[in-house]
């Protein structure tokens, strides 16, 4: 299921910003409540001091009366002399209790309303100034409503700004996409790392992928070129033998042509199998697993024993209990292919007795054939190279396969002519 990265980022930001905004609103409400309370209580204190200053004048009157400032639905006042006699009251102040000697704030509830009262006492008497709490809540509600409306008005612009900012942040990804779209299929040039540091990991992974794809394409092209080059002559020869078999009337000649045709098919099949094996090995990465050498030797013997018997070669492998090997972990399948190719070469081109020996540092495959001229020991490692005068069928790829698998396991291949005759292939631990 596809989704928008920009939309996901915006939703994620909103999920973070919205709770923070709610917390900010709560803090704003708390601060507003504190400031409004402080403002109103300061007003009450000032009014109470002014009223207290008139107590001497009010004490000369005989009747309680309303203050000259007028009556208010949200405010109540009262004044008492030293004896507790009510000197001044408005319509709401009738229910205010006298608290002789007390100065400070108090809370009360009357007529289903919450009130905040400030008492001021002195030698002349005491006064009380009360205010309804609802008035304060109305002011705080108005402030919050104003802020909320302002946020709602700014919200579309904030979302547009957020959309633009996220788009700008994703611009490097769009640039990478354009580079990939404009790139030629065979272009293996690494992507530049002049991008934000957060994208370096992505660029490195993509460059690694590009390199591996390029290597795969190179191997496929090399395989195609090698197959086309090496199969051209065998296919031409098989066509000639097929035409001869069609044209000749002599049964003996026809039989000979068919035999040569079958030999050509076998050589081509072997060559193609070796090409495929080499291609797989070049693309392989070592699988690190514990090696069961007795089981591997058993399978190896079953694989090459038939070839050894057909060439009248004596095959000597280490006993099943042999434990000295240079490798204890590796890729079992690749190691089996490597040893099979070494034994295959020794059986086909050597002769006599072919032996496989091993100790803790190396693996040796020896034969009793004619060996290889010293000048050609390095050349026989090259792909498709076959020594002059070689009569046995082959592809010239076996040692290339062996070297590649050996390198994957930290081994080096060396070839030596034996003093008593024959060739010895040694796989030893590489240094460094």
Residue, then its C-alpha position, 0 to 999 in steps of 0.5 A: x500500500x502506497x502512502x505520502x511521505x509528506x502527508x505522514x510527516x505532517x500528520x506526525x508533526x501535528x500529533x506532536x504539536x497538538x498536545x503541546x498546543x493544548x499544554x500551552x493553552x492550559x499554561x496560558x489559562x493558568x497564567x491568565x487566572x493568576x494575573x486576573x486574580x492578582x488584578x482584581x484583588x489589587x483593585x479590591x485592596x485599593x477600594x477597601x483602603x479608600x472605603x476605610x478612610x471614610x469610616x470616621x465620616x460614616x460613623x457620624x450618620x445614624x442610618x446605614x446607606x448605599x455608597x456614592x459610587x453606586x450599586x454593582x451586580x458583581x460587587x458588594x461592600x460593607x463597613x462596621x465601626x469598632x463595636x461591630x455596628x454596620x455603617x455602610x452596605x449595598x444590596x449584596x453586602x447585607x450578607x457579608x459577615x463582620x470579622x473584627x480585627x481580620x485583614x485579608x481575603x476570604x471566599x464565600x458563596x451566596x445566591x448560588x454565586x462564588x464571591x471573593x472578599x477582602x477584609x480590612x480592619x483597624x482602630x476605626x473599624x473594618x470594611x469588606x469589599x466582595x467581587x463575584x468570581x464569575x466576572x473573573x471567569x468571564x474575563x479569562x474565557x474572553x482571553x482564551x476565546x480570543x486566543x482560540x479564534x486567533x489560532x483558528x484563523x492562523x491554522x490554514x496559514x500554518x498548515x500551508x507553511x508546514x506543507x511548504x517546509x516539509x516539501x522543501x525538506x524532502x527536496x533532496x529526495x526529489x533530486x535523487x529521484x530525478x537523477x535516477x530517472x535520467x540515468x542510463x541503464x548501464x550507468x554505474x556512476x555512484x550517486x553524489x553524497x552532496x545531500x543532507x547527512x540524514x540521507x548519507x546512509x540511503x545514498x551509500x546503500x543505493x551506491x552499493x546496490x548500483x555497484x552490485x547490479x553493475x557487477x552482475x551485468x558485467x558478469x552476465x555480459x562476460x558470460x555471454x561473450x565467453x559462451x559465444x566465443x567458446x561455443x562458436x567453434x564446437x557448434x560449427x564442428x558439430x554442424x559439419x559432423x551432422x552434415x557429414x552424417x547426412x551425406x555419406x552412404x558408408x555406415x562406418x563413416x556415418x557412425x564415426x561422424x555421429x560419434x564425433x558429433x556426440x563428443x562435440x555435444x559432450x564438450x559443449x555441455x561440459x563447457x556450458x556447465x563450467x561457464x555456469x558454475x564460474x558465473x555462480x561462483x563469481x556472484x557468490x558470497x561465502x556462507x559461514x557454516x560449520x563443516x562436516x568434513x567426513x560427510x563432505x569427503x563421502x560425497x566428494x568420493x561418490x562424485x569423482x569415483x566414476x570418473x576415476x574408474x573410467x580413466x583407470x586412476x587410483x583415487x586416495x582420499x583422507x580417511x573418514x576420521x581425519x580431522x586436520x583441515x585448514x578450514x572448520x567453517x565455510x560454504x560446503x557447496x562451494x568447497x565441494x565444487x572446488x575440490x571436485x574441480x581439482x580432482x577432475x583436473x588431476x584425473x583427466x590430465x594426470x593419471x596413475x594415483x590421484x591423492x588428496x591430503x590435508x593438514x591444519x594449514x593446507x590441502x594438496x591434490x597430487x597426480x602422477x602424470x606428466x605435469x606442466x611445463x614450468x613456463x606454463x604454470x601461471x598461464x594454465x590459470x587463465x580462462x579457457x587456456x589449454x596447454x598445446x597438445x592436450x588431448x583430453x576434453x575440457x573447458x579451461x575454466x576449472x582452475x578459475x573456479x578453484x581460485x575464486x572459491x579459494x579466495x572466498x575462504x581465505x586460501x591461495x592456489x599454487x601449482x608445483x611440478x613434483x620431483x617424481x613426476x606429476x602436478x601438485x595443486x596446493x591450497x594454503x592459508x593466504x597471508x594478511 
